[in-house]
Amino acid sequence: MKLITAIIKPFKLDEVREALSGIGIQGMTVTEVKGYGRQKGQTEIYRGAEYAVNFLPKLKLEAAVDDQLVDPVLEAISNAARTGKIGDGKIFVQDLASAIRIRTGEAGPEAL
C-alpha cells in the first residue's frame, strides 16, 4: 500500500477528483494549505500599495492506494492537475505500513 500526497492548484480539484474517480479511487482527503516552491510567491497590489505574498493557496490531496494502482493514480493526478505553468504542484509517494477501517475492523488493502 502507498500513501499518495499531491499539492495542486485549488481550481484543479474537480478535474483531479473526476480523474481519480474514473480509475476507481473511492476516497481521498483534501486540506487547504499554503506554500511555495520555485515560484517564490508573488507580488500583489492592494489599495495602491504593492506587497509580497510569500505563501500561495494550494490544496493537499491524500489517498491511500493499493500498490497496483500507484502508476494509474500518478498519471491521473499529473494529467488532470497540469496547466503547464509554474506552481502546478508536486506529488509524493510514501510506503503505508498499515490501514484499518474503524467501522469494520478490516485491515490492510481491504480497509482501503
Secondary structure, 3 states (H helix, E strand, C coil): CEEEEEEECHHHHHHHHHHHHHCCCCCCEEEEEEECCCCCCEEEEECCEEEEECCEEEEEEEEEECHHHHHHHHHHHHHHHCCCCCCCEEEEEEECCCCECCCCCCEHHHHC
